[in-house]
Amino acid sequence: QFLTVGSGGAAFSSPDSNAWTAQTSGTSQDLYGVIWAGSLFIAVGDHDTILPITVQSTSAKVLDSNVWTAIALPVTPTAPGTVQGVLGNSLGGTYDTDWVVWGYDPVTYQSRKLTATDSLIPGRGYWIRKYSPGSVSLTATGTATPVTAGNPNCSSAAGCYEIALTAPPGGTSRYTLIGMPFPYPVGWWDVRLQVDGVGYALNDPANGYVAPSYWLWNGNGYDSYNGTT
């Protein structure tokens, strides 16, 4: 997420530095600079103005009828952040009749059907299916997903978003379903694994915890990628 500020309290955000959306800064003072503080933007300007700016972001995805589609939240959703609250306005109809969402349960290591009041969380992946005919534009509105700064194992000076992975008992290996928490791409080679405070690149030979490959659903099957592609 990018943010630029200017005269009269002007503020504009962009997920890709190409398309810009006006944001509310809460001041009419001229603003001269902005930094990312790990969870929000801080702007500075005239007359000792120092204030946070919350970026409202909306992401959209076309959802076809009667096909399973993998989705994730590229923002922290506006409250209440539930299945119905985040997706209901786009899809309409009745949940579990006209559309349904499944997620991965990190406790049971199984997929399960979510209820309408279950929370949707950035960093997790979900499966959604719409039964009613026709396509819709699926939108989610919220604020920039916060990141944690200051972790020496993070590959980005701006901070990283941390996704907890729980190993199944007995030393067995399992797939898990994660999702992109940002509305912009991140190189898989920049992902870091942290175990007991020690950081590993996915392709590090010392990484004996998580396979360096991931699989992305393309609508008909899975494409496989690794830490270099």
Disulfide bonds with the S-S distance in Angstrom:
Cys154-Cys160 1.96
